[in-house]
Amino acid sequence: MLTTAAMLAAKNNVSSDEWLTPTDVWADFKTVLKEDDVVWEPFVSKLQHLSKDAWTQLDVPCIETTTDFFTQDMPKDATVLVSNPPFSKKFQVVEHCLQHKELKFALLLPSWVFASATVRKIIYKTNTTDIALIVPKKRVHYVHPHTLKQMKKTNFDSAFISRGILPAGVHYL
C-alpha cells in the first residue's frame, strides 16, 4: 500500500496548482504577522517565484523550499507557513498542517474548502479546536502562471485557513 506522500509524488502536476497569489493579498496578510516572523513557502511554483518576490518587496523574510512538503520539517529560521498550496493537494495539505500541532500556518484556499465535509472530517480526526478563518479584504483574483496577468474572472471567494497566527474564530483583513 502506498503512503500518502508516495501517492502525491506519483500524481502529475495539475495546471490549477500553478496559479499565483497577487502581491496585494500578501500585503494585506502582512498586517497579521509579527514583526519578526519569517515566512516559509513550501509550495514554490515551477514557473515563477512571485510569492517570495512579494514577501521580499514587503520586507518580510521568506524561505522557499522545493522538497516534498509532506516529508520535510519547517526550516529552522522560519516561524510561520503562509502559502497558496496546490489546489489538487488542498485536503492533504490541510490535514498535514492540522496533524502538526506546533505548526503556525495560513493556507489560502477557496472558501468552500473550509465548509466541506472533507475538512470537517479532518478537523474531527485531528481533534482541532483552534482554527482561525482569515478573510481577505476582497475577492482574490489569481495571477496566470504563464502570462503573469491577473485574471479578473475568479468566480469563487478565498480565505485563509489558519492556526497559531490569530486566535480561533473569524477575522477580516
Beta strands, then each sheet from edge to edge (+ up, - down):
strand 1: 39-41
strand 2: 62-64
strand 3: 80-83
strand 4: 105-110
strand 5: 132-135
strand 6: 158-163
strand 7: 169-172
sheet 1: 2+ 1+ 3+ 4+ 6- 5+ 7+
end
